[in-house]
Amino acid sequence: MSRDLYHQRMLELAERGDASERLADAEVSVTLDNPLCGDRVRIDLDCAGDGRIDALSHEVRGCVLCRAAAAVLDTHAPGLDADELRAVRDGLRDGLRGERTLPAAHDWPEFAVFEPVAAHKSRHECVLLPFDAVLSALEQRAASANGGGRTTASTTGT
């Protein structure tokens, strides 16, 4: 199982994902945990006035799959709003379930590295956790936008 899941391209993405630095004075910070495997993702986020992601950073304490997924987000999430990112996340989830082809999910070619994960249902959440953390940050940001303040949250995912 390890060789299939942790191939060279996956390892390269995970290593790239380790290089993220915290955003100074981030608009919103969210930490999300996966209690089943122990992965933890912290997202710092800044958005434009229209709710699109301007900048994000992450810190992942977790497996190679989770770190690789966070690296993919670093590349593609800036410029997206919550609805667009949710569609991408749902496409990835559906691809992992075998309901669609992963590389076709919103033209994020790195999704192809997650193809071997489809056969391991217990590892799907490892890939999805960074996406869920960014979506949670966007939700927190939208909720606090009316109050005008910065927000920090910590939740547990499933």
TORKOL-4160 file (C-alpha; in steps of 0.2 Angstrom, whole numbers, padded with zeros to 4 digits, m for minus):
158
<pt num="1" X="0000" Y="0000" Z="0000"/>
<pt num="2" X="0014" Y="0013" Z="0004"/>
<pt num="3" X="0022" Y="0012" Z="m0013"/>
<pt num="4" X="0006" Y="0015" Z="m0022"/>
<pt num="5" X="0001" Y="0029" Z="m0011"/>
<pt num="6" X="0017" Y="0038" Z="m0008"/>
<pt num="7" X="0025" Y="0038" Z="m0025"/>
<pt num="8" X="0038" Y="0051" Z="m0030"/>
<pt num="9" X="0027" Y="0064" Z="m0036"/>
<pt num="10" X="0016" Y="0063" Z="m0020"/>
<pt num="11" X="0032" Y="0065" Z="m0010"/>
<pt num="12" X="0038" Y="0080" Z="m0020"/>
<pt num="13" X="0021" Y="0089" Z="m0017"/>
<pt num="14" X="0022" Y="0085" Z="0001"/>
<pt num="15" X="0039" Y="0092" Z="0003"/>
<pt num="16" X="0034" Y="0108" Z="m0007"/>
<pt num="17" X="0019" Y="0109" Z="0005"/>
<pt num="18" X="0031" Y="0110" Z="0020"/>
<pt num="19" X="0038" Y="0127" Z="0015"/>
<pt num="20" X="0022" Y="0137" Z="0018"/>
<pt num="21" X="0025" Y="0152" Z="0030"/>
<pt num="22" X="0012" Y="0160" Z="0041"/>
<pt num="23" X="0003" Y="0175" Z="0034"/>
<pt num="24" X="0008" Y="0190" Z="0044"/>
<pt num="25" X="m0008" Y="0198" Z="0052"/>
<pt num="26" X="m0020" Y="0185" Z="0043"/>
<pt num="27" X="m0038" Y="0190" Z="0041"/>
<pt num="28" X="m0044" Y="0173" Z="0047"/>
<pt num="29" X="m0035" Y="0157" Z="0055"/>
<pt num="30" X="m0043" Y="0140" Z="0056"/>
<pt num="31" X="m0036" Y="0124" Z="0063"/>
<pt num="32" X="m0045" Y="0108" Z="0058"/>
<pt num="33" X="m0041" Y="0091" Z="0065"/>
<pt num="34" X="m0045" Y="0073" Z="0059"/>
<pt num="35" X="m0047" Y="0063" Z="0075"/>
<pt num="36" X="m0046" Y="0046" Z="0065"/>
<pt num="37" X="m0028" Y="0048" Z="0059"/>
<pt num="38" X="m0022" Y="0063" Z="0069"/>
<pt num="39" X="m0019" Y="0075" Z="0055"/>
<pt num="40" X="m0020" Y="0093" Z="0059"/>
<pt num="41" X="m0021" Y="0108" Z="0047"/>
<pt num="42" X="m0020" Y="0126" Z="0051"/>
<pt num="43" X="m0025" Y="0139" Z="0038"/>
<pt num="44" X="m0021" Y="0157" Z="0038"/>
<pt num="45" X="m0031" Y="0167" Z="0025"/>
<pt num="46" X="m0033" Y="0184" Z="0017"/>
<pt num="47" X="m0047" Y="0188" Z="0005"/>
<pt num="48" X="m0052" Y="0202" Z="m0006"/>
<pt num="49" X="m0068" Y="0212" Z="m0003"/>
<pt num="50" X="m0078" Y="0200" Z="m0014"/>
<pt num="51" X="m0073" Y="0185" Z="m0004"/>
<pt num="52" X="m0060" Y="0178" Z="m0016"/>
<pt num="53" X="m0044" Y="0171" Z="m0008"/>
<pt num="54" X="m0030" Y="0184" Z="m0010"/>
<pt num="55" X="m0017" Y="0173" Z="0000"/>
<pt num="56" X="m0016" Y="0158" Z="0011"/>
<pt num="57" X="m0004" Y="0149" Z="0021"/>
<pt num="58" X="m0005" Y="0132" Z="0029"/>
<pt num="59" X="0004" Y="0122" Z="0042"/>
<pt num="60" X="0001" Y="0103" Z="0042"/>
<pt num="61" X="0005" Y="0091" Z="0055"/>
<pt num="62" X="0000" Y="0075" Z="0046"/>
<pt num="63" X="0004" Y="0062" Z="0033"/>
<pt num="64" X="0011" Y="0064" Z="0016"/>
<pt num="65" X="m0007" Y="0064" Z="0008"/>
<pt num="66" X="m0013" Y="0079" Z="0018"/>
<pt num="67" X="0003" Y="0089" Z="0015"/>
<pt num="68" X="0002" Y="0086" Z="m0003"/>
<pt num="69" X="m0016" Y="0091" Z="m0004"/>
<pt num="70" X="m0011" Y="0107" Z="0005"/>
<pt num="71" X="0003" Y="0111" Z="m0007"/>
<pt num="72" X="m0010" Y="0109" Z="m0022"/>
<pt num="73" X="m0021" Y="0122" Z="m0013"/>
<pt num="74" X="m0006" Y="0134" Z="m0012"/>
<pt num="75" X="m0005" Y="0133" Z="m0030"/>
<pt num="76" X="m0023" Y="0134" Z="m0036"/>
<pt num="77" X="m0034" Y="0142" Z="m0022"/>
<pt num="78" X="m0029" Y="0160" Z="m0024"/>
<pt num="79" X="m0042" Y="0169" Z="m0034"/>
<pt num="80" X="m0056" Y="0157" Z="m0029"/>
<pt num="81" X="m0071" Y="0161" Z="m0019"/>
<pt num="82" X="m0080" Y="0148" Z="m0007"/>
<pt num="83" X="m0092" Y="0142" Z="m0020"/>
<pt num="84" X="m0078" Y="0138" Z="m0033"/>
<pt num="85" X="m0067" Y="0130" Z="m0020"/>
<pt num="86" X="m0082" Y="0119" Z="m0014"/>
<pt num="87" X="m0085" Y="0114" Z="m0031"/>
<pt num="88" X="m0067" Y="0109" Z="m0033"/>
<pt num="89" X="m0067" Y="0100" Z="m0016"/>
<pt num="90" X="m0083" Y="0090" Z="m0021"/>
<pt num="91" X="m0075" Y="0086" Z="m0037"/>
<pt num="92" X="m0060" Y="0079" Z="m0028"/>
<pt num="93" X="m0071" Y="0069" Z="m0016"/>
<pt num="94" X="m0081" Y="0062" Z="m0030"/>
<pt num="95" X="m0065" Y="0057" Z="m0039"/>
<pt num="96" X="m0059" Y="0048" Z="m0024"/>
<pt num="97" X="m0075" Y="0039" Z="m0023"/>
<pt num="98" X="m0073" Y="0034" Z="m0041"/>
<pt num="99" X="m0088" Y="0044" Z="m0047"/>
<pt num="100" X="m0077" Y="0055" Z="m0059"/>
<pt num="101" X="m0060" Y="0056" Z="m0066"/>
<pt num="102" X="m0048" Y="0065" Z="m0054"/>
<pt num="103" X="m0037" Y="0075" Z="m0067"/>
<pt num="104" X="m0053" Y="0082" Z="m0075"/>
<pt num="105" X="m0059" Y="0089" Z="m0058"/>
<pt num="106" X="m0058" Y="0108" Z="m0062"/>
<pt num="107" X="m0042" Y="0106" Z="m0072"/>
<pt num="108" X="m0030" Y="0104" Z="m0057"/>
<pt num="109" X="m0018" Y="0092" Z="m0065"/>
<pt num="110" X="m0010" Y="0088" Z="m0048"/>
<pt num="111" X="m0026" Y="0079" Z="m0043"/>
<pt num="112" X="m0019" Y="0064" Z="m0054"/>
<pt num="113" X="m0007" Y="0061" Z="m0040"/>
<pt num="114" X="m0021" Y="0056" Z="m0029"/>
<pt num="115" X="m0028" Y="0042" Z="m0040"/>
<pt num="116" X="m0020" Y="0028" Z="m0029"/>
<pt num="117" X="m0029" Y="0035" Z="m0014"/>
<pt num="118" X="m0046" Y="0031" Z="m0022"/>
<pt num="119" X="m0043" Y="0012" Z="m0017"/>
<pt num="120" X="m0041" Y="0017" Z="0001"/>
<pt num="121" X="m0057" Y="0024" Z="0008"/>
<pt num="122" X="m0049" Y="0027" Z="0025"/>
<pt num="123" X="m0036" Y="0039" Z="0017"/>
<pt num="124" X="m0049" Y="0050" Z="0008"/>
<pt num="125" X="m0051" Y="0062" Z="0023"/>
<pt num="126" X="m0032" Y="0064" Z="0023"/>
<pt num="127" X="m0033" Y="0072" Z="0006"/>
<pt num="128" X="m0049" Y="0082" Z="0009"/>
<pt num="129" X="m0044" Y="0089" Z="0026"/>
<pt num="130" X="m0034" Y="0104" Z="0019"/>
<pt num="131" X="m0049" Y="0108" Z="0007"/>
<pt num="132" X="m0061" Y="0107" Z="0022"/>
<pt num="133" X="m0050" Y="0119" Z="0032"/>
<pt num="134" X="m0049" Y="0132" Z="0019"/>
<pt num="135" X="m0068" Y="0131" Z="0017"/>
<pt num="136" X="m0070" Y="0133" Z="0035"/>
<pt num="137" X="m0059" Y="0148" Z="0035"/>
<pt num="138" X="m0069" Y="0156" Z="0021"/>
<pt num="139" X="m0085" Y="0152" Z="0031"/>
<pt num="140" X="m0077" Y="0160" Z="0047"/>
<pt num="141" X="m0072" Y="0175" Z="0036"/>
<pt num="142" X="m0089" Y="0178" Z="0029"/>
<pt num="143" X="m0097" Y="0176" Z="0046"/>
<pt num="144" X="m0085" Y="0189" Z="0053"/>
<pt num="145" X="m0086" Y="0201" Z="0038"/>
<pt num="146" X="m0101" Y="0209" Z="0045"/>
<pt num="147" X="m0092" Y="0211" Z="0062"/>
<pt num="148" X="m0077" Y="0218" Z="0054"/>
<pt num="149" X="m0065" Y="0208" Z="0065"/>
<pt num="150" X="m0051" Y="0195" Z="0063"/>
<pt num="151" X="m0056" Y="0177" Z="0068"/>
<pt num="152" X="m0047" Y="0162" Z="0074"/>
<pt num="153" X="m0056" Y="0145" Z="0075"/>
<pt num="154" X="m0052" Y="0127" Z="0080"/>
<pt num="155" X="m0063" Y="0113" Z="0075"/>
<pt num="156" X="m0063" Y="0094" Z="0073"/>
<pt num="157" X="m0067" Y="0087" Z="0056"/>
<pt num="158" X="m0073" Y="0069" Z="0051"/>
